[in-house]
C-alpha cells in the first residue's frame, strides 16, 4: 500500500502539533500554579505588595522543582522569586501603594 505525500505531511504536522501543545500546556500549568499561589499569599497576608510576588515566586519555584530534591527546590525558589521581582517591577504602573517594600 502506497501512502500519499500529502498524508505524510499531515502526519508530520500533527506530530509537531502534539509536541507544541504539550509545551504550551506546561507553560500554562506553571502560570496557573503561580497565579493560584499569588492569590493565596495575598489573601493570607491581607496586603497587595511586591512581597506577595516574591513569596509566590519562591513557593511556585520550589513546588515545580520538588522532584529534584532540596537543592533544586532552593534554586527554583530563588529563580522564580527573582523573575517575579523583575516582571512585577517592569509591569508596575508607578502606583506607590501597590508596590511597597
C-alpha positions as CSV (number, residue, x, y, z in Angstrom):
1,X,0.0,0.0,0.0
2,X,1.4,3.3,-1.0
3,X,1.0,6.4,1.3
4,X,0.5,9.7,-0.5
5,X,2.8,12.6,0.1
6,X,0.1,14.8,1.5
7,X,-0.9,12.2,4.2
8,X,2.7,12.0,5.3
9,X,2.7,15.8,5.6
10,X,-0.5,15.7,7.6
11,X,1.0,13.1,10.0
12,X,4.2,15.1,10.4
13,X,2.1,18.3,11.1
14,X,0.0,16.5,13.8
15,X,3.2,15.2,15.4
16,X,4.6,18.7,15.7
17,X,1.3,20.0,16.9
18,X,1.2,17.5,19.7
19,X,4.7,18.4,20.9
20,X,3.9,22.1,20.7
21,X,0.6,21.6,22.6
22,X,2.5,19.8,25.4
23,X,5.0,22.6,25.7
24,X,2.2,25.2,25.9
25,X,0.3,23.1,28.4
26,X,3.3,23.0,30.7
27,X,3.7,26.8,30.4
28,X,0.0,27.3,31.2
29,X,0.2,25.0,34.2
30,X,3.2,26.9,35.5
31,X,1.4,30.2,35.2
32,X,-1.7,28.7,36.8
33,X,0.3,27.4,39.8
34,X,1.9,30.8,40.2
35,X,-1.4,32.7,40.0
36,X,-3.1,30.4,42.5
37,X,-0.2,30.7,45.0
38,X,-0.1,34.5,44.5
39,X,-3.8,34.8,45.2
40,X,-3.5,32.6,48.3
41,X,-0.5,34.6,49.6
42,X,-2.2,37.9,49.0
43,X,-5.3,36.7,50.9
44,X,-3.3,35.2,53.7
45,X,-1.2,38.3,54.2
46,X,-4.1,40.8,53.6
47,X,-2.0,43.1,51.5
48,X,-1.2,43.8,47.9
49,X,2.5,44.5,47.5
50,X,5.7,43.2,45.9
51,X,6.4,40.8,48.7
52,X,3.4,38.7,47.6
53,X,5.1,38.2,44.3
54,X,8.3,37.2,45.9
55,X,6.7,34.7,48.2
56,X,4.5,33.3,45.4
57,X,7.5,33.0,43.1
58,X,9.5,31.2,45.7
59,X,6.8,28.8,46.6
60,X,6.0,28.1,43.0
61,X,9.6,27.6,42.0
62,X,10.1,25.2,44.9
63,X,6.9,23.3,44.2
64,X,7.8,22.9,40.5
65,X,11.3,21.6,41.4
66,X,10.1,19.2,44.1
67,X,11.2,16.1,42.3
68,X,14.7,17.4,42.0
69,X,15.4,17.5,45.8
70,X,16.1,20.3,48.2
71,X,18.9,21.9,46.2
72,X,16.7,22.1,43.1
73,X,13.9,23.5,45.2
74,X,16.1,26.2,46.6
75,X,17.3,27.1,43.1
76,X,13.7,27.1,41.8
77,X,12.6,29.3,44.7
78,X,15.4,31.8,44.1
79,X,15.0,31.8,40.3
80,X,11.2,32.2,40.3
81,X,11.3,34.9,43.1
82,X,13.9,36.9,41.1
83,X,11.9,36.6,37.9
84,X,8.8,37.7,39.8
85,X,10.5,40.8,41.1
86,X,11.7,41.7,37.6
87,X,8.4,41.2,36.0
88,X,6.4,43.0,38.7
89,X,8.8,45.9,38.6
90,X,8.6,46.1,34.9
91,X,4.8,45.9,34.8
92,X,4.4,48.4,37.7
93,X,2.3,51.4,36.7
94,X,4.2,53.6,39.2
95,X,1.4,53.3,41.8
96,X,3.4,53.6,45.1
97,X,0.6,52.0,47.2
98,X,0.7,48.8,45.2
99,X,4.4,48.0,45.2
100,X,5.8,49.0,48.5
101,X,8.7,47.2,50.2
